[in-house]
């Protein structure tokens, strides 16, 4: 077990507050959010707005509103608690809810995160299968043993990166994120001429022509069978709640405990507006374009097929890396959640076990086919934990009630009001869903119900009593700037950075050249893009990795 012991050197403050000397700077958070949210799910969700029949105006405006609300969730709800306590949700909930409620919450967290990470590994495998000639896996079970081998290899790499810890994940995302975001843009640019032709608009050379093309060929306001599509409110609500467990559910306390101050919650904009706005829109364009290029319905094409049809082998790589950068932090969170349930459990061993379970789940493609419904359900199931924590952390002191009253009362391992509040919120959500309320609109009543029920029951159980309270293990926000461990930006680092930027520019030019060229020579230009895009991609990853490594030394 020497390897496991060596990996334990990546100490992550699993059971105690993060120390001041280990806080991280802006680049880590920007890269982490961009890497996680410009990811494999974007290929799926962006195309889904097309098949769901959303109208173009509802997509552009609804996504802007929903993503703004999500940023506010991270900035006003999650980051303040994380910065004050410097703890993960999993350990802070233990103090508020007691070991029993925490065990239930963390096991649910871990299981749902395993499914989500498994779906992302399946997405990555859907791209890797292409060069090996493995048929698309869309059924309940895998039908080709080679697909299982591909999933196992990807799962092993993802698990290793998750074991390496948050800083390693951020470093990995820092290199990948700019290129991944660019691939969405290049893929959309590469299919604009064909979409313009399919819509009868011709060349797409202005915003007005793009809008007209989008109305006719992409976001038409109708589903493929002619039924009315999603409304503005559905689009906005989905953008708001798709990461509900992370922001309002407070799971991203695991990340923000490393933040110097609460304003770092605003770095979530790199995930929401790059990933859940620009990338979703670009993925919709790519999906519609791939359907035209392949002569198939978009519902019959998987993420790997869309990326390969539009970008060639670079698109395959984009889907693979996008799957990695989503599943890595998800497995990391699942490991932290399960560690909080164990007594002195090793984060490395637990994360390794989580990775094994996740990889097994990823072998079954059905987890991916139901991904979007799962995203809504897992947010609803996990968000009451955030409501309970916020109620005790913020509301109780405002009302003159006690934080950590369970400890002061000596009531043991079970916070009954917290458990009842959680179950009550689920009953409210289930009842509203049976009454016809759409899944995307259940968040607010569920969240409010959990907080109100917890406050009422806790006030009757001991939270209002005026007796001495155990001193909380929370710390104020440090008032100093984070010390930088970076060395001066030497000439060699600047050179690698310049080469990386130039490589990204070359990638973008290859896509822009097709969009500007219109239909004249489109087939030849698109074939050239698919053939040549891999070379500046290779240059970028070499130069970008050396640049990031140089800045870290």
Secondary structure, DSSP 8 states (H G I E B T S, - for coil): -HHHHHHTTS---SSS---GGG-B-HHHHHHHHHHHHSSHHHHHHHHHHHHTT-BHHHHHHHHHHHHHHHHHIIIIIIHHHHHHH-S-HHHHHHHHHHHHHHHHHHHHHHHHHHHHHHHHHHHHHHHHTTTTT-----SSS-S-HHHHHHHHHHHHHHHHHHHH-HHHHHHHHHHHHHHHHHHHHHHHHHHHHHHHHHHT-----SHHHHHHHHHHHT-BSB-TTS-B---HHHHHHHHHHTTTTTTTT-TTHHHHTTBSSGGGGGGGHHHHHIIIIIIHHHHHHHHHHHHHHHTS-GGG--HHHHHHHHHTHHHHHHHHHHHHHHHHHHHHHHHHHHHTTSSS--HHHHHHHHHHHHHHHHTSTHHHHTHHHHHHHHHHHHHHHHHHHHIIIIIHHHTT--TTHHHHHT-TT--HHHHHHHHHHHHHHHHHHHTT--GGG-HHHHHHHHHHHHHHHHHHHTTT---------------S----------HHHHHHHHHHHHHHHHHHHHHHHHHHHTTTTHHHHHHHHHHHHHHHHHHHHHHHHHHHHHHH-
